[in-house]
Amino acid sequence: MREILRRLRQLENRLTDSTGLAPHSEAWFAYWEDIIDRLLAGEEPAFRGPIPIEVTDRMIERAEKEALVQ
């Protein structure tokens, strides 16, 4: 059982990025949306590096959907 848990932890480590979250998960998108909201509010970035393109694509997609609803 101990070996299975060790291997599971190794697998989880491979599936997460520098945020500690699994890329493309809802928690991962929520993390980046919070970062972007803070940047837009004028706060200093709490991270180094670029915002993933998948996050900007999702923001554009949501904005387009909201524009169609109105």
Secondary structure, 3 states (H helix, E strand, C coil): CHHHHHHHHHHHHHHCCCCCCCCCCHHHHHHHHHHHHHHHCCCCCCCCCCCCHHHHHHHHHHHHHHHHHC
